[in-house]
Amino acid sequence: MKTVLITGCSSGYGLETARHFLAQGWKVIATMRTPREDLLPTSDRLRLLALDVTQPESVAAAIEAAGPIDVLVNNAGIGVVGAFEATSIALTREVFETNTFGVMAMMQAVIPQFRERRSGVIVNVTSSVTLAAMPLAGVYTASKTAITGLTGSVALELAAFDVRVKLVEPGYAPTTRFAENGAARIQGLIPEAYMPFAGPIFAAFAQPAAVTTERDVAEVVWQAANDRSERLRFAAGADAIALADAT
């Protein structure tokens, strides 16, 4: 029986991905900053661990407690929407600490065991913002694009040790807590001068032509984790697939 460790399982993609792997008969280590036992079905194949990917001691403790794993899913992330001009470097660092450096830390924490065993899979969940330029998402896009580049490079390195590295690119999912979680970070990030530009964009977000669901992402993460080909990128959700096909 294989074991997967998933970051950011308190809601959204991570929570649904944990449910999906459980349903497929895997052992699941679901991590979140503050574990909640009411989020997932009771199972002897489920463990909940506290993990803050921005804290080295938390990463080390979670990896030690988890023991050997077969798959790491880097899903934890935070969002920010706003004009780049108004996005402070302090806020930019906060976003990168989770979306970029947190992913890097988790990868470096598990690579030694994967390399030594000559097996294992890392699935990095980024975003469809890396597939096409989108306004008011500069810092968020930068944090995710860095992981896109990293994933491609490390995939080539670790192939020498029979370790696979994959990239899942979800689209826009209005049913997740992405907007809610990023609400505090958007305050003051749309200056008055940008209002005429930003208004139609937010209106379009409210009526999307195609969207991504949590289930879409969970299924594609599962596909990526079990894919034995050299394929690197997996778009998830109707809108993300359309963008990927257009590029």
N, C-alpha and C positions, 0 to 999 in steps of 0.2 A: 504494500500500500504506500503510495507516494504522499509526501508532505509538502504543502505550500505555505509560505509566509506572505501575508498581504498587509501592506501598510495603509493607513487611513480608512479603517473599516467602520467608523462611527456612522457613516451615511453614504448615500450616493453610490458611485461605482464600486468603491471598496466593499461596502456592505453587500451589495448584490453579487459581487464576484465571490465573496466568502460563501454566500448561500449556494451559488452555482457549483463551486468545487465540492462543497459538502454533499450536494445532491448527486454528484458524480462518484461519490465513495472515497474521496480523498481525506487525509488528515489535514485539517486547516488550523493554522495559527493566525488568528485575526488580531491585529494590533491597532491600537488607537491611544491617544494621549491619556484619556480617562476611560478604562474599560467599563462596559455596561453589559451585564449578563442578559438583559431583556431584549437585546437587539437580534440575536440569532437563536435558532432552534437548539434545544438541549441535545447534545450528542457526545458520546465518548471519543469521537474523532475531532472534537473542537477544543482549542485552547485559546483563551484570551490573555494577551500580554499588553502591558503598558509600554508605549514607545513614543518618544518625541524625536523625530529624525534630525532635529536641529541641535540635539544635545549628545555629544560623543559618549558620555557615560551611559545614557539611556540606550543608545544603539548597541553598545558593547554588552550591556546587561540583557537586552532582549535577545540578541544572537546567542549568548551563552545559555539563556533559559530555554531557547527554542531547540537547541541541539541540532543534529543533522537535518537539513532540508533538501528537497529536490528542486523546488522552484521558489524564486523570489519575485513577487509582484510589487513594483514600486508605484503605488497609486496615490499616496498622500500628496496633497498640494493645496495651495491657496490661490485665490484669484484677486485681480485688481483691474479695474476699468477706469480709464481717465486719460486726459490729455497728457502727453509725455512732459510738456513744459511744466505742468503743475505737480508732477509726481516726484517727490523728494528722493534724494539719494538714500536717506534712512529707510523710507518705505521700500525702495527698490532692493535694498539689502535684505529686508525682511522677506520679501517675495523669493529672492534667490536663495536664502538660507533653507527654505523648505523645498521649493520646486527644483532647485539645481544642486546645491551642496548637500541637501538631505539625501537626494537620490545617489549622489556620488558616494556618500558615506556608507549607505546601505550596500551598494555594489562592492565597495572595497572590503566590507565586513564579511561578505559571503564568498567572494572569489577564491580565497585560499582553500576552503573546503571543497569547492567545485573543482578547482584545478587539480588538487591532490587526488580526488576520486575520479577525475576525468569524466565527469558527468554533472549535469545541472543546467538550469535555464533561468535567465533573468529577463523579466518582461517589464519594460519601462512604459508607463502610461503618460503620454504627453497631451497633445491637443491638435485639433484641426487648424488652429491658428498658425501652425507651422507649415500648412499646405498652401496658404494664400495670404497675402498681406491684408490685414484688417485694421481699421482705424480704432483709436481709443484703447488699444490693447498692446502698446509698444513694450512695456516692461514685462507684462505677462508672457508675451510672445518671445521676448528675448530669453526669459528663464526657461521656457520649454524648448526653444530652438537649440540652446546649448546642449540639452540632453539628447536631442536628435543627432547632433554631430558626434557627441560622445558615444552614443549607442552604436553608431555605424563603425566607429574606429575600434571600440572594444570588442565588437562582434568578430572582427578580423583577428584581433589578438587572441581571443579565447577559443576560436575555432581550432587552434593548434592543440588545445587540450580537450577537445570534444565537448566544450561548453557552449551552449547557444544563448544568444542575446537578441531579444526581439523588441519591437517598438509598436505600441498600440496608440492610434490617433483618434480619439473620440471627437464627435461633433458637438454641437450646442444642445445641452440637455436642460430645458427649463424646469423639469420636475426635480432636479437635484437642489442641494442647498448651496450651490456655488454662488449665486447672487446674494443669498442671505448671509453667507459667511464672509463675503467681500464687501458688505454694505458699509461697514465702518471705514473701510479703506477708500471708498469712493468719495467720502465727504471732502468737498473743496477741490476735487480733481477735475471738475468741469468749470473752468473760469467763465465769467460772463461773456467774454469775447468768443468763446467756443460754443455757446448755447445754440445759435442758429445752425451750426454744423452738426452738433451732437443730437439735437432734437429728432430729426428724421431717422437717425441711426437707431436710437432707442425705440422709436415707433416701429421700425422694421423688426427689431428683436422681439417685440411684443406679438408680432404676427409672422412667425417664421414659416417659410414654405415647406421645409423639411427639418426634422429634429432627430436627436439621438436619445435613446432611452437607456436606463441603467442596465436593462437586460441585454441590449445590443452590445454594450461594452463588456459585460460579464462573459457573454458567449465568445466574443472575439479574443478576450484575454485567454480563455480556455483553449481556443484554437491555436493561438500563438504559443502557448505553453507546451502544446503537444505537437507542434509542427517540427518536423525533422529535416525540412529542406533548408536551403540557404536564404529563403525569403526573410527580409528584415522588417518591412513595414506592413502594418495591418490597419487600414482605416475602419472605424467602427461607427455605425449610424448612417442613415440615408444621406444626410447633408455632407458628412465627412467623405463618404464614398464618392459622391458627386464631385467634390473638390479634388480628390485624389485622381479620379478619372480624367479631370480637366487639365491636370498638370503633366 
